[in-house]
C-alpha cells in the first residue's frame, strides 16, 4: 500500500513532496512519531533529538507548549491531517 496522492488536497501533496526530500534520519524520526501519534495527532517523546529540529523548522512537527507531563508532546503533521491518516494506516500494516 502506498500514499494515495489523489485523495490528498494540493497543500498536503506539497507537504508529502517535502517529506520525501528529508534526510533519511529525519524521515525515520518523523515515521517513528507518526506511528506513535494518537487519534488527536499528538505523539510523546522523552527529549528533543537533533533530527527533530529540521522537522520543527519545516512545521512537520510542533511542540505542544501546554503539555506538562514527562518528556515532550508534539503535534504531528498538523497542517496535513489527511496525509497523517494515510501514513498512520501504512504504519499499522508495514
Phi, psi and omega in degrees: 000139179235170176293129178268097183295335180295334181274354184263143171297156183306318180301319182285332174297319179294321178296316178300318178299319178295321180298320181295341181266000178292158173293155186302318181295324178291320177297318180297319179294315179298317180298317178301313181295322178299315180297328182271357183292136177275184184297338180270003179080027182242138176231145177257145177211142187292337183207172174263113180274159180298331179291342181280335185302309177297328179293323177290315181298324180271003176065030172281329173228156178219140179289133176277099187294335184271355179291133182240008181277194179286147179072211183233149176247135182234139168276131185251127179045050182302328182269005182219065184295325180289320176296316178302315180300316179295315181294323178298318177297318178299322180295332181283333180260344185276000000 
